[in-house]
Amino acid sequence: MNTQDYYVDCDELGYCVANNDGVVASFSLIEDAYNALREFQSKDFPENWAKIPPAIRQAKQRYYGQIT
């Protein structure tokens, strides 16, 4: 699982939670922004291969001959 670094920043609409890729969420209240920041920091994100549904993964394995 991946974890990413997030931070709270102030933008023209209010407060936003951002990471290196850009703004993830925007809030009008700073309390909401910090609550979201804590939630994002404690969350584990799956790797790209884990995002593929199991049925599609199995179909690809059968198609490419990895299982019979």
HTML snippet that shows the backbone in 3Dmol.js (N, CA, C, O; Angstrom):
<script src="https://3Dmol.org/build/3Dmol-min.js"></script>
<div id="view" style="width:600px;height:400px;position:relative"></div>
<script>
const pdb = `
ATOM      1  N   MET A   1       0.831  -1.180   0.000  1.00  0.00           N
ATOM      2  CA  MET A   1       0.000   0.000   0.000  1.00  0.00           C
ATOM      3  C   MET A   1       0.881   1.250   0.000  1.00  0.00           C
ATOM      4  O   MET A   1       1.970   1.270   0.574  1.00  0.00           O
ATOM      5  N   ASN A   2       0.392   2.251  -0.637  1.00  0.00           N
ATOM      6  CA  ASN A   2       1.089   3.531  -0.736  1.00  0.00           C
ATOM      7  C   ASN A   2       0.563   4.498   0.311  1.00  0.00           C
ATOM      8  O   ASN A   2      -0.627   4.494   0.626  1.00  0.00           O
ATOM      9  N   THR A   3       1.438   5.316   0.843  1.00  0.00           N
ATOM     10  CA  THR A   3       1.000   6.458   1.642  1.00  0.00           C
ATOM     11  C   THR A   3       1.608   7.700   1.003  1.00  0.00           C
ATOM     12  O   THR A   3       2.698   7.637   0.434  1.00  0.00           O
ATOM     13  N   GLN A   4       0.925   8.802   1.091  1.00  0.00           N
ATOM     14  CA  GLN A   4       1.375  10.038   0.465  1.00  0.00           C
ATOM     15  C   GLN A   4       1.418  11.139   1.502  1.00  0.00           C
ATOM     16  O   GLN A   4       0.743  11.066   2.529  1.00  0.00           O
ATOM     17  N   ASP A   5       2.220  12.167   1.229  1.00  0.00           N
ATOM     18  CA  ASP A   5       2.317  13.313   2.123  1.00  0.00           C
ATOM     19  C   ASP A   5       1.276  14.362   1.732  1.00  0.00           C
ATOM     20  O   ASP A   5       1.204  14.771   0.573  1.00  0.00           O
ATOM     21  N   TYR A   6       0.487  14.785   2.686  1.00  0.00           N
ATOM     22  CA  TYR A   6      -0.554  15.790   2.474  1.00  0.00           C
ATOM     23  C   TYR A   6      -0.289  16.987   3.370  1.00  0.00           C
ATOM     24  O   TYR A   6       0.371  16.868   4.402  1.00  0.00           O
ATOM     25  N   TYR A   7      -0.806  18.139   2.972  1.00  0.00           N
ATOM     26  CA  TYR A   7      -0.678  19.352   3.773  1.00  0.00           C
ATOM     27  C   TYR A   7      -1.889  20.237   3.538  1.00  0.00           C
ATOM     28  O   TYR A   7      -2.568  20.116   2.518  1.00  0.00           O
ATOM     29  N   VAL A   8      -2.157  21.129   4.485  1.00  0.00           N
ATOM     30  CA  VAL A   8      -3.259  22.082   4.379  1.00  0.00           C
ATOM     31  C   VAL A   8      -2.689  23.402   3.867  1.00  0.00           C
ATOM     32  O   VAL A   8      -1.652  23.870   4.338  1.00  0.00           O
ATOM     33  N   ASP A   9      -3.378  23.986   2.904  1.00  0.00           N
ATOM     34  CA  ASP A   9      -2.950  25.249   2.310  1.00  0.00           C
ATOM     35  C   ASP A   9      -4.165  26.159   2.196  1.00  0.00           C
ATOM     36  O   ASP A   9      -5.303  25.692   2.221  1.00  0.00           O
ATOM     37  N   CYS A  10      -3.924  27.428   2.073  1.00  0.00           N
ATOM     38  CA  CYS A  10      -4.998  28.405   1.906  1.00  0.00           C
ATOM     39  C   CYS A  10      -5.080  28.774   0.431  1.00  0.00           C
ATOM     40  O   CYS A  10      -4.067  29.116  -0.180  1.00  0.00           O
ATOM     41  N   ASP A  11      -6.276  28.708  -0.146  1.00  0.00           N
ATOM     42  CA  ASP A  11      -6.457  29.126  -1.540  1.00  0.00           C
ATOM     43  C   ASP A  11      -7.536  30.204  -1.619  1.00  0.00           C
ATOM     44  O   ASP A  11      -7.984  30.713  -0.591  1.00  0.00           O
ATOM     45  N   GLU A  12      -7.948  30.550  -2.827  1.00  0.00           N
ATOM     46  CA  GLU A  12      -8.903  31.651  -3.006  1.00  0.00           C
ATOM     47  C   GLU A  12     -10.309  31.302  -2.505  1.00  0.00           C
ATOM     48  O   GLU A  12     -11.113  32.201  -2.258  1.00  0.00           O
ATOM     49  N   LEU A  13     -10.615  30.004  -2.352  1.00  0.00           N
ATOM     50  CA  LEU A  13     -11.938  29.592  -1.892  1.00  0.00           C
ATOM     51  C   LEU A  13     -12.001  29.335  -0.390  1.00  0.00           C
ATOM     52  O   LEU A  13     -13.085  29.350   0.194  1.00  0.00           O
ATOM     53  N   GLY A  14     -10.877  29.104   0.224  1.00  0.00           N
ATOM     54  CA  GLY A  14     -10.836  28.773   1.644  1.00  0.00           C
ATOM     55  C   GLY A  14      -9.577  28.005   1.950  1.00  0.00           C
ATOM     56  O   GLY A  14      -8.469  28.507   1.759  1.00  0.00           O
ATOM     57  N   TYR A  15      -9.746  26.771   2.431  1.00  0.00           N
ATOM     58  CA  TYR A  15      -8.617  25.919   2.806  1.00  0.00           C
ATOM     59  C   TYR A  15      -8.665  24.644   1.990  1.00  0.00           C
ATOM     60  O   TYR A  15      -9.738  24.093   1.744  1.00  0.00           O
ATOM     61  N   CYS A  16      -7.506  24.181   1.575  1.00  0.00           N
ATOM     62  CA  CYS A  16      -7.474  22.975   0.768  1.00  0.00           C
ATOM     63  C   CYS A  16      -6.469  21.978   1.330  1.00  0.00           C
ATOM     64  O   CYS A  16      -5.483  22.348   1.968  1.00  0.00           O
ATOM     65  N   VAL A  17      -6.747  20.711   1.074  1.00  0.00           N
ATOM     66  CA  VAL A  17      -5.814  19.635   1.377  1.00  0.00           C
ATOM     67  C   VAL A  17      -5.155  19.284   0.055  1.00  0.00           C
ATOM     68  O   VAL A  17      -5.834  19.010  -0.935  1.00  0.00           O
ATOM     69  N   ALA A  18      -3.823  19.294   0.045  1.00  0.00           N
ATOM     70  CA  ALA A  18      -3.088  19.068  -1.196  1.00  0.00           C
ATOM     71  C   ALA A  18      -1.947  18.093  -0.956  1.00  0.00           C
ATOM     72  O   ALA A  18      -1.539  17.842   0.178  1.00  0.00           O
ATOM     73  N   ASN A  19      -1.444  17.550  -2.064  1.00  0.00           N
ATOM     74  CA  ASN A  19      -0.227  16.734  -2.031  1.00  0.00           C
ATOM     75  C   ASN A  19       0.647  17.187  -3.199  1.00  0.00           C
ATOM     76  O   ASN A  19       0.398  18.244  -3.778  1.00  0.00           O
ATOM     77  N   ASN A  20       1.648  16.416  -3.547  1.00  0.00           N
ATOM     78  CA  ASN A  20       2.556  16.809  -4.624  1.00  0.00           C
ATOM     79  C   ASN A  20       1.866  16.868  -5.981  1.00  0.00           C
ATOM     80  O   ASN A  20       2.326  17.577  -6.876  1.00  0.00           O
ATOM     81  N   ASP A  21       0.758  16.129  -6.147  1.00  0.00           N
ATOM     82  CA  ASP A  21       0.034  16.109  -7.413  1.00  0.00           C
ATOM     83  C   ASP A  21      -0.940  17.272  -7.558  1.00  0.00           C
ATOM     84  O   ASP A  21      -1.395  17.547  -8.668  1.00  0.00           O
ATOM     85  N   GLY A  22      -1.271  17.960  -6.470  1.00  0.00           N
ATOM     86  CA  GLY A  22      -2.198  19.082  -6.535  1.00  0.00           C
ATOM     87  C   GLY A  22      -3.225  19.030  -5.416  1.00  0.00           C
ATOM     88  O   GLY A  22      -3.059  18.304  -4.435  1.00  0.00           O
ATOM     89  N   VAL A  23      -4.280  19.802  -5.574  1.00  0.00           N
ATOM     90  CA  VAL A  23      -5.332  19.904  -4.562  1.00  0.00           C
ATOM     91  C   VAL A  23      -6.194  18.645  -4.601  1.00  0.00           C
ATOM     92  O   VAL A  23      -6.625  18.205  -5.667  1.00  0.00           O
ATOM     93  N   VAL A  24      -6.436  18.074  -3.423  1.00  0.00           N
ATOM     94  CA  VAL A  24      -7.257  16.876  -3.298  1.00  0.00           C
ATOM     95  C   VAL A  24      -8.682  17.243  -2.896  1.00  0.00           C
ATOM     96  O   VAL A  24      -9.642  16.684  -3.426  1.00  0.00           O
ATOM     97  N   ALA A  25      -8.821  18.188  -1.956  1.00  0.00           N
ATOM     98  CA  ALA A  25     -10.136  18.606  -1.479  1.00  0.00           C
ATOM     99  C   ALA A  25     -10.056  20.051  -1.003  1.00  0.00           C
ATOM    100  O   ALA A  25      -9.004  20.517  -0.566  1.00  0.00           O
ATOM    101  N   SER A  26     -11.184  20.753  -1.095  1.00  0.00           N
ATOM    102  CA  SER A  26     -11.235  22.151  -0.684  1.00  0.00           C
ATOM    103  C   SER A  26     -12.378  22.338   0.317  1.00  0.00           C
ATOM    104  O   SER A  26     -13.448  21.748   0.167  1.00  0.00           O
ATOM    105  N   PHE A  27     -12.140  23.161   1.334  1.00  0.00           N
ATOM    106  CA  PHE A  27     -13.108  23.381   2.407  1.00  0.00           C
ATOM    107  C   PHE A  27     -13.181  24.861   2.751  1.00  0.00           C
ATOM    108  O   PHE A  27     -12.221  25.605   2.550  1.00  0.00           O
ATOM    109  N   SER A  28     -14.334  25.282   3.274  1.00  0.00           N
ATOM    110  CA  SER A  28     -14.480  26.670   3.703  1.00  0.00           C
ATOM    111  C   SER A  28     -14.022  26.854   5.148  1.00  0.00           C
ATOM    112  O   SER A  28     -13.619  27.951   5.534  1.00  0.00           O
ATOM    113  N   LEU A  29     -14.080  25.789   5.950  1.00  0.00           N
ATOM    114  CA  LEU A  29     -13.666  25.850   7.347  1.00  0.00           C
ATOM    115  C   LEU A  29     -12.345  25.117   7.550  1.00  0.00           C
ATOM    116  O   LEU A  29     -12.136  24.035   7.001  1.00  0.00           O
ATOM    117  N   ILE A  30     -11.463  25.708   8.334  1.00  0.00           N
ATOM    118  CA  ILE A  30     -10.155  25.102   8.564  1.00  0.00           C
ATOM    119  C   ILE A  30     -10.271  23.804   9.368  1.00  0.00           C
ATOM    120  O   ILE A  30      -9.449  22.904   9.195  1.00  0.00           O
ATOM    121  N   GLU A  31     -11.273  23.690  10.243  1.00  0.00           N
ATOM    122  CA  GLU A  31     -11.457  22.461  11.008  1.00  0.00           C
ATOM    123  C   GLU A  31     -11.753  21.288  10.082  1.00  0.00           C
ATOM    124  O   GLU A  31     -11.228  20.190  10.272  1.00  0.00           O
ATOM    125  N   ASP A  32     -12.594  21.523   9.079  1.00  0.00           N
ATOM    126  CA  ASP A  32     -12.912  20.474   8.110  1.00  0.00           C
ATOM    127  C   ASP A  32     -11.674  20.075   7.314  1.00  0.00           C
ATOM    128  O   ASP A  32     -11.468  18.896   7.027  1.00  0.00           O
ATOM    129  N   ALA A  33     -10.857  21.054   6.962  1.00  0.00           N
ATOM    130  CA  ALA A  33      -9.637  20.765   6.211  1.00  0.00           C
ATOM    131  C   ALA A  33      -8.685  19.908   7.039  1.00  0.00           C
ATOM    132  O   ALA A  33      -8.113  18.950   6.519  1.00  0.00           O
ATOM    133  N   TYR A  34      -8.506  20.235   8.314  1.00  0.00           N
ATOM    134  CA  TYR A  34      -7.605  19.446   9.147  1.00  0.00           C
ATOM    135  C   TYR A  34      -8.167  18.054   9.441  1.00  0.00           C
ATOM    136  O   TYR A  34      -7.401  17.098   9.556  1.00  0.00           O
ATOM    137  N   ASN A  35      -9.483  17.924   9.563  1.00  0.00           N
ATOM    138  CA  ASN A  35     -10.077  16.595   9.727  1.00  0.00           C
ATOM    139  C   ASN A  35      -9.823  15.738   8.495  1.00  0.00           C
ATOM    140  O   ASN A  35      -9.482  14.561   8.613  1.00  0.00           O
ATOM    141  N   ALA A  36      -9.988  16.324   7.315  1.00  0.00           N
ATOM    142  CA  ALA A  36      -9.713  15.595   6.074  1.00  0.00           C
ATOM    143  C   ALA A  36      -8.229  15.258   5.952  1.00  0.00           C
ATOM    144  O   ALA A  36      -7.874  14.173   5.492  1.00  0.00           O
ATOM    145  N   LEU A  37      -7.367  16.180   6.359  1.00  0.00           N
ATOM    146  CA  LEU A  37      -5.926  15.941   6.333  1.00  0.00           C
ATOM    147  C   LEU A  37      -5.571  14.719   7.188  1.00  0.00           C
ATOM    148  O   LEU A  37      -4.814  13.851   6.752  1.00  0.00           O
ATOM    149  N   ARG A  38      -6.112  14.656   8.388  1.00  0.00           N
ATOM    150  CA  ARG A  38      -5.838  13.510   9.259  1.00  0.00           C
ATOM    151  C   ARG A  38      -6.345  12.209   8.643  1.00  0.00           C
ATOM    152  O   ARG A  38      -5.693  11.169   8.740  1.00  0.00           O
ATOM    153  N   GLU A  39      -7.520  12.279   8.007  1.00  0.00           N
ATOM    154  CA  GLU A  39      -8.076  11.088   7.367  1.00  0.00           C
ATOM    155  C   GLU A  39      -7.210  10.637   6.188  1.00  0.00           C
ATOM    156  O   GLU A  39      -6.949   9.444   6.034  1.00  0.00           O
ATOM    157  N   PHE A  40      -6.766  11.577   5.362  1.00  0.00           N
ATOM    158  CA  PHE A  40      -5.911  11.222   4.225  1.00  0.00           C
ATOM    159  C   PHE A  40      -4.566  10.673   4.685  1.00  0.00           C
ATOM    160  O   PHE A  40      -4.040   9.746   4.068  1.00  0.00           O
ATOM    161  N   GLN A  41      -4.004  11.220   5.748  1.00  0.00           N
ATOM    162  CA  GLN A  41      -2.696  10.762   6.220  1.00  0.00           C
ATOM    163  C   GLN A  41      -2.758   9.365   6.818  1.00  0.00           C
ATOM    164  O   GLN A  41      -1.776   8.625   6.758  1.00  0.00           O
ATOM    165  N   SER A  42      -3.885   8.995   7.387  1.00  0.00           N
ATOM    166  CA  SER A  42      -4.003   7.670   7.996  1.00  0.00           C
ATOM    167  C   SER A  42      -4.501   6.620   7.008  1.00  0.00           C
ATOM    168  O   SER A  42      -4.552   5.437   7.345  1.00  0.00           O
ATOM    169  N   LYS A  43      -4.865   7.027   5.804  1.00  0.00           N
ATOM    170  CA  LYS A  43      -5.428   6.125   4.811  1.00  0.00           C
ATOM    171  C   LYS A  43      -4.316   5.453   4.007  1.00  0.00           C
ATOM    172  O   LYS A  43      -3.338   6.098   3.629  1.00  0.00           O
ATOM    173  N   ASP A  44      -4.472   4.157   3.751  1.00  0.00           N
ATOM    174  CA  ASP A  44      -3.556   3.432   2.871  1.00  0.00           C
ATOM    175  C   ASP A  44      -4.182   3.355   1.488  1.00  0.00           C
ATOM    176  O   ASP A  44      -5.350   2.992   1.347  1.00  0.00           O
ATOM    177  N   PHE A  45      -3.412   3.693   0.479  1.00  0.00           N
ATOM    178  CA  PHE A  45      -3.897   3.667  -0.892  1.00  0.00           C
ATOM    179  C   PHE A  45      -3.321   2.452  -1.609  1.00  0.00           C
ATOM    180  O   PHE A  45      -2.136   2.158  -1.455  1.00  0.00           O
ATOM    181  N   PRO A  46      -4.137   1.736  -2.397  1.00  0.00           N
ATOM    182  CA  PRO A  46      -3.645   0.540  -3.080  1.00  0.00           C
ATOM    183  C   PRO A  46      -2.692   0.897  -4.225  1.00  0.00           C
ATOM    184  O   PRO A  46      -2.749   1.986  -4.795  1.00  0.00           O
ATOM    185  N   GLU A  47      -1.821  -0.054  -4.535  1.00  0.00           N
ATOM    186  CA  GLU A  47      -0.948   0.087  -5.699  1.00  0.00           C
ATOM    187  C   GLU A  47      -1.810  -0.005  -6.956  1.00  0.00           C
ATOM    188  O   GLU A  47      -2.963  -0.428  -6.878  1.00  0.00           O
ATOM    189  N   ASN A  48      -1.279   0.379  -8.102  1.00  0.00           N
ATOM    190  CA  ASN A  48      -2.045   0.369  -9.347  1.00  0.00           C
ATOM    191  C   ASN A  48      -2.563  -1.023  -9.698  1.00  0.00           C
ATOM    192  O   ASN A  48      -3.701  -1.159 -10.149  1.00  0.00           O
ATOM    193  N   TRP A  49      -1.738  -2.069  -9.498  1.00  0.00           N
ATOM    194  CA  TRP A  49      -2.178  -3.419  -9.838  1.00  0.00           C
ATOM    195  C   TRP A  49      -3.347  -3.872  -8.976  1.00  0.00           C
ATOM    196  O   TRP A  49      -4.154  -4.687  -9.425  1.00  0.00           O
ATOM    197  N   ALA A  50      -3.461  -3.372  -7.762  1.00  0.00           N
ATOM    198  CA  ALA A  50      -4.527  -3.779  -6.851  1.00  0.00           C
ATOM    199  C   ALA A  50      -5.858  -3.110  -7.178  1.00  0.00           C
ATOM    200  O   ALA A  50      -6.892  -3.492  -6.629  1.00  0.00           O
ATOM    201  N   LYS A  51      -5.845  -2.120  -8.062  1.00  0.00           N
ATOM    202  CA  LYS A  51      -7.080  -1.417  -8.432  1.00  0.00           C
ATOM    203  C   LYS A  51      -7.883  -2.189  -9.485  1.00  0.00           C
ATOM    204  O   LYS A  51      -9.049  -1.876  -9.730  1.00  0.00           O
ATOM    205  N   ILE A  52      -7.261  -3.196 -10.107  1.00  0.00           N
ATOM    206  CA  ILE A  52      -7.943  -3.988 -11.134  1.00  0.00           C
ATOM    207  C   ILE A  52      -8.881  -4.969 -10.442  1.00  0.00           C
ATOM    208  O   ILE A  52      -8.449  -5.703  -9.554  1.00  0.00           O
ATOM    209  N   PRO A  53     -10.161  -5.002 -10.829  1.00  0.00           N
ATOM    210  CA  PRO A  53     -11.105  -5.926 -10.203  1.00  0.00           C
ATOM    211  C   PRO A  53     -10.644  -7.378 -10.381  1.00  0.00           C
ATOM    212  O   PRO A  53     -10.059  -7.717 -11.410  1.00  0.00           O
ATOM    213  N   PRO A  54     -10.900  -8.226  -9.396  1.00  0.00           N
ATOM    214  CA  PRO A  54     -10.439  -9.619  -9.464  1.00  0.00           C
ATOM    215  C   PRO A  54     -10.923 -10.373 -10.702  1.00  0.00           C
ATOM    216  O   PRO A  54     -10.170 -11.172 -11.258  1.00  0.00           O
ATOM    217  N   ALA A  55     -12.154 -10.142 -11.144  1.00  0.00           N
ATOM    218  CA  ALA A  55     -12.666 -10.844 -12.323  1.00  0.00           C
ATOM    219  C   ALA A  55     -11.885 -10.453 -13.582  1.00  0.00           C
ATOM    220  O   ALA A  55     -11.575 -11.309 -14.412  1.00  0.00           O
ATOM    221  N   ILE A  56     -11.571  -9.179 -13.722  1.00  0.00           N
ATOM    222  CA  ILE A  56     -10.794  -8.719 -14.873  1.00  0.00           C
ATOM    223  C   ILE A  56      -9.374  -9.269 -14.792  1.00  0.00           C
ATOM    224  O   ILE A  56      -8.812  -9.688 -15.804  1.00  0.00           O
ATOM    225  N   ARG A  57      -8.794  -9.269 -13.601  1.00  0.00           N
ATOM    226  CA  ARG A  57      -7.445  -9.805 -13.410  1.00  0.00           C
ATOM    227  C   ARG A  57      -7.390 -11.277 -13.822  1.00  0.00           C
ATOM    228  O   ARG A  57      -6.461 -11.699 -14.510  1.00  0.00           O
ATOM    229  N   GLN A  58      -8.399 -12.062 -13.393  1.00  0.00           N
ATOM    230  CA  GLN A  58      -8.435 -13.476 -13.740  1.00  0.00           C
ATOM    231  C   GLN A  58      -8.649 -13.667 -15.247  1.00  0.00           C
ATOM    232  O   GLN A  58      -8.042 -14.552 -15.850  1.00  0.00           O
ATOM    233  N   ALA A  59      -9.500 -12.850 -15.849  1.00  0.00           N
ATOM    234  CA  ALA A  59      -9.718 -12.950 -17.292  1.00  0.00           C
ATOM    235  C   ALA A  59      -8.437 -12.651 -18.068  1.00  0.00           C
ATOM    236  O   ALA A  59      -8.142 -13.329 -19.052  1.00  0.00           O
ATOM    237  N   LYS A  60      -7.685 -11.661 -17.646  1.00  0.00           N
ATOM    238  CA  LYS A  60      -6.419 -11.343 -18.301  1.00  0.00           C
ATOM    239  C   LYS A  60      -5.415 -12.476 -18.130  1.00  0.00           C
ATOM    240  O   LYS A  60      -4.677 -12.805 -19.058  1.00  0.00           O
ATOM    241  N   GLN A  61      -5.390 -13.078 -16.926  1.00  0.00           N
ATOM    242  CA  GLN A  61      -4.484 -14.190 -16.702  1.00  0.00           C
ATOM    243  C   GLN A  61      -4.831 -15.372 -17.601  1.00  0.00           C
ATOM    244  O   GLN A  61      -3.938 -16.020 -18.146  1.00  0.00           O
ATOM    245  N   ARG A  62      -6.122 -15.655 -17.759  1.00  0.00           N
ATOM    246  CA  ARG A  62      -6.544 -16.761 -18.666  1.00  0.00           C
ATOM    247  C   ARG A  62      -6.212 -16.406 -20.115  1.00  0.00           C
ATOM    248  O   ARG A  62      -5.722 -17.251 -20.864  1.00  0.00           O
ATOM    249  N   TYR A  63      -6.473 -15.175 -20.506  1.00  0.00           N
ATOM    250  CA  TYR A  63      -6.228 -14.765 -21.899  1.00  0.00           C
ATOM    251  C   TYR A  63      -4.752 -14.849 -22.249  1.00  0.00           C
ATOM    252  O   TYR A  63      -4.390 -15.300 -23.336  1.00  0.00           O
ATOM    253  N   TYR A  64      -3.906 -14.417 -21.335  1.00  0.00           N
ATOM    254  CA  TYR A  64      -2.471 -14.413 -21.613  1.00  0.00           C
ATOM    255  C   TYR A  64      -1.787 -15.716 -21.212  1.00  0.00           C
ATOM    256  O   TYR A  64      -0.564 -15.825 -21.307  1.00  0.00           O
ATOM    257  N   GLY A  65      -2.572 -16.718 -20.759  1.00  0.00           N
ATOM    258  CA  GLY A  65      -2.040 -18.053 -20.532  1.00  0.00           C
ATOM    259  C   GLY A  65      -1.324 -18.269 -19.225  1.00  0.00           C
ATOM    260  O   GLY A  65      -0.560 -19.227 -19.106  1.00  0.00           O
ATOM    261  N   GLN A  66      -1.536 -17.424 -18.236  1.00  0.00           N
ATOM    262  CA  GLN A  66      -0.854 -17.622 -16.959  1.00  0.00           C
ATOM    263  C   GLN A  66      -1.541 -18.706 -16.129  1.00  0.00           C
ATOM    264  O   GLN A  66      -0.880 -19.387 -15.346  1.00  0.00           O
ATOM    265  N   ILE A  67      -2.854 -18.878 -16.285  1.00  0.00           N
ATOM    266  CA  ILE A  67      -3.565 -19.986 -15.619  1.00  0.00           C
ATOM    267  C   ILE A  67      -4.414 -20.696 -16.657  1.00  0.00           C
ATOM    268  O   ILE A  67      -4.754 -20.113 -17.687  1.00  0.00           O
ATOM    269  N   THR A  68      -4.751 -21.926 -16.400  1.00  0.00           N
ATOM    270  CA  THR A  68      -5.556 -22.674 -17.369  1.00  0.00           C
ATOM    271  C   THR A  68      -6.874 -23.059 -16.784  1.00  0.00           C
ATOM    272  O   THR A  68      -7.686 -23.695 -17.455  1.00  0.00           O
TER     273      THR A  68
END
`;
const viewer = $3Dmol.createViewer("view");
viewer.addModel(pdb, "pdb");
viewer.setStyle({}, {cartoon: {color: "spectrum"}});
viewer.zoomTo();
viewer.render();
</script>
